[in-house]
């Protein structure tokens, strides 16, 4: 999963930027225990999407982000 996430930032640069890439990168970093990187990515995803990229299944990531502001 980590290799895939690393590649999403170079794939299809013309694609609209809604924070989805950062959300995925933040999820992977969180699950790997790299919490400082996870916070950066999740914060960027939240800003770009104005919170809309977080779905019901992402509650733990949003809670982590809010608790680490």
N, C-alpha and C positions, 0 to 999 in steps of 0.2 A: 504494500500500500504506500509506503514511504517513497519508493521509486516513482510510482504513478503520480503522487502529489507533487513531487519535484518537477515532473514534466508538464503539469497543467499550466504552469506559468509561461511556458514557451510555446505551447500549442495554441493555434488559432488566435493570434493577437488582435484580430479585427472583431472578435466576438465582444458583445456588450459586456460591460464590467458592472456586475450587480453585487459583488462580494461573495459569490458562490465559490470561487476558487480559494479565497482566503478562509471561508468557512470550512472547506474540506481540509485545507492545510492545518487549520487550528484544531480540528477534530483529531487528526492523526497525531499531531504534536502532543495534544492532551493525553491521548491513549498511550503514547510512548513515554509519558512522564516528563516531557520537556515543557513545563508549565509557563515559563517566561515567553517562549516562542508561541505557545498556544494563545496566551493572552494577547500578544501583538496581532496575530492573525485574526483572532476572533473579534478584537476591537476594530480592526480595519473592516472586516466583514459587516459588523454592526453599523459602522459609519456609512459605508457605501450603500447598504441596503435599507438604512434607517430601521433596522431590526426585522425587516420582512423576510430575510433569508433563513431565520431560525424557525424551524417547524416544531411541532409538538414533540417529535422524537429527539430534538436537540435541547431539551430543557436543562439537562445537566451542564451543557456547555454555556448556555446563557446564564445559568445560576453562578457558575464559576466566574464568568466575566463580570457579572454584577458584584460579586463578593470580593473581587480583586481590583476594583477601580481606585 
